[in-house]
Amino acid sequence: MMPIRIIRRLLPITAMVLSLSGLQAQNMHEHVYYLASDELAGRFPATRGDTLAARYISGLFERYGLQPFEGRFIHPFTIRDSVPCLNVVAMLNGSDPSMRHEAIVVGAHFDHLGYGGPGSGSRRPDTTAIHYGADDNASGTALMVELARLFTAVPTRRTLIFAAFGAEEQGLGGSKALASNTALCERTVLMLNFDMVGHLRNHALSIGGSGTFLHADSLLLGLGRRHGLSLALSPQGYGPSDHTSFYAKGLPVLFITTGGTLVYHTPDDRPELINFGGMDTIARFAFDLIRTVANSTQRPVFQEAGPAEGSHARTRLKVTLGIMPDVTGTQSGGLRADMVVPGKPAHRAGMKTGDLIVSINGQNISNIDEYMQVLSGLSPEHEIRVGVVRNGQRIDLTVIP
C-alpha cells in the first residue's frame, strides 16, 4: 500500500493544470524524494525497495484513475532466468473510436543500483552505500507519472500507455519484457523514454531518436522554441536506455535526457541536487509533444536511424579514460566528453569537460561506437594519444592509464 503520508501531500487534479505555476514541480518533488529515500535503499531489483517503488507507482496510477494494462498494473518478469522483477504499466484509452487502437508508450525505468559494490555498475565500486538514484532515474519516473496525471484531465485521440520499467540497469530487462508483447508493439506509433531528466542546465535538453520518424526534427525544434529549450538532437534510434528495446522492434522512439553529471552512479545522486524547475519545463514540453502526436491524424512514419543494437553494448574494456561520453551523439565531428572525472587518466592528462574527442592513437573518432571499439583494443601498459578539439583548436593529449 502506498504510504499515506505521501498520498496526503499530493495535489489534486484540475482541468486547468497547465496554467497552475509550480504544480508539476511540487508533485515531482514528492515522487523523487520518496523513490530516492533511505526506505527504498536504491531500488535494486528483487529487493524490498524495488517492490515498494512498484507499489508506489501503481498506487499513483490507480489514484489518478488510469486503467490497468491487460487487467493489472504490476507485471512480473524475470532476468537471468530466475531473478524476479517488476514492471508497472497503466493506460488511458483514446477518445477517438477510429484512432484509439493506436498507442503512444511513455516510459521510464525506476530501478537503480541498491547499495552499489563490485559489479553493480557503481562508479565507486569500493563503496557500499545507498545509491539513491535521484536523477537516475527517480527523475524520469516522476516526470512520467506526472504526465500520466496531466493527461487524465486532457483526453487524447490515441491511447496513451505509461510504463515504469524494472531492471534497466541489468540490461534493459523491463523494457525488453514489455516490447516482447507483440500486440502492444503492433499498436504503438511512438515510444518516449525519459532517463535522467533532473539536471537541466542552460535550458539545454538532449533528444535521441529524432531520425526514427519523418519530420521529427521540425516538430521537436518548434516545440523546443515554444518552451524556451535549446534542443540537441541525435537521429540514432539505438541508445543506452529502454527506448532501444522498442527501436529494435522497428518502432519510432525518442530518448529525452539532460545528460550525465559527476554524481552519476554514485551515492551522491541525491534528491537535493535535482533541478525541479527544470523538470517542470521538460514536463510541459513533453506534454505538448505527446498531445501533438496523440491527436494528429497522421501517425509517425518509421525510418531506420542506425543499427538496432550498438556494438559498444557488448564491449568489455581493459582501459578506460575516466570520462562520461555523450552517448546521445548530439555533437558532430567527434565524441564530446560530457564529463571528465577528477583524478582519472583523462583529467590528469588535461582533458576538460566539453572537449570533443576526434582521435585515439591516430584513429578517427566520430561517435560512441568508434570510441568503444578503439578502447577495446587498448592495453593498460601503454600510453594513449588522444586528440581533442577545444574552442575550435586541436589539442593532443597523452593519457597514462
C-alpha positions, 0 to 999 in steps of 0.5 A: 500500500502506498504510504499515506503520508505521501498520498496526503501531500499530493495535489489534486487534479484540475482541468486547468493544470497547465496554467497552475505555476509550480504544480508539476514541480511540487508533485515531482518533488514528492515522487523523487524524494520518496523513490530516492529515500533511505526506505527504498535503499536504491531500488535494486531489483528483487529487493524490498525497495524495488517492490515498494517503488512498484507499489508506489507507482501503481498506487499513483496510477490507480489514484489518478484513475488510469486503467490497468494494462491487460487487467493489472498494473504490476507485471512480473518478469524475470532476468537471468532466468530466475531473478524476479522483477517488476514492471508497472504499466497503466493506460488511458484509452483514446477518445477517438473510436477510429484512432484509439487502437493506436498507442503512444508508450511513455516510459521510464525505468525506476530501478537503480543500483541498491547499495552499489559494490563490485559489479553493480555498475557503481562508479565507486565500486569500493563503496557500499552505500545507498545509491539513491538514484535521484536523477537516475532515474527517480527523475524520469519516473516522476516526470512520467507519472506526472504526465500520466496525471496531466493527461487524465484531465486532457483526453487524447485521440490515441491511447496513451500507455505509461510504463515504469520499467524494472531492471534497466540497469541489468540490461534493459530487462523491463523494457525488453519484457514489455516490447516482447508483447507483440500486440502492444508493439503492433499498436504503438506509433511512438515510444518516449523514454525519459532517463535522467531528466533532473539536471537541466542546465542552460535550458539545454535538453538532449533528444535521441531518436529524432531520425526514427520518424519523418519530420521529427526534427521540425516538430521537436525544434518548434516545440523546443522554441515554444518552451524556451529549450535549446534542443540537441538532437541525435537521429540514432534510434539505438541508445543506452536506455529502454527506448532501444528495446522498442527501436529494435522492434522497428518502432519510432522512439525518442530518448529525452535526457539532460545528460550525465553529471559527476554524481552519476552512479554514485551515492551522491545522486541525491534528491537535493541536487535535482533541478525541479524547475527544470523538470517542470519545463521538460514536463510541459514540453513533453506534454505538448509533444505527446498531445501533438502526436496523440491527436494528429491524424497522421501517425509517425512514419518509421525510418531506420536511424542506425543499427538496432543494437550498438556494438559498444553494448557488448564491449568489455574494456581493459582501459578506460579514460575516466570520462562520461561520453555523450552517448546521445551523439548530439555533437558532430565531428567527434565524441564530446566528453560530457564529463571528465572525472577528477583524478582519472587518466583523462583529467590528469592528462588535461582533458576538460569537460566539453572537449570533443574527442576526434582521435585515439592513437591516430584513429578517427573518432566520430561517435560512441561506437568508434570510441568503444571499439578503439578502447577495446583494443587498448592495453593498460601498459601503454600510453594513449594519444588522444586528440581533442578539439577545444574552442575550435583548436586541436589539442593532443593529449597523452593519457597514462592509464 
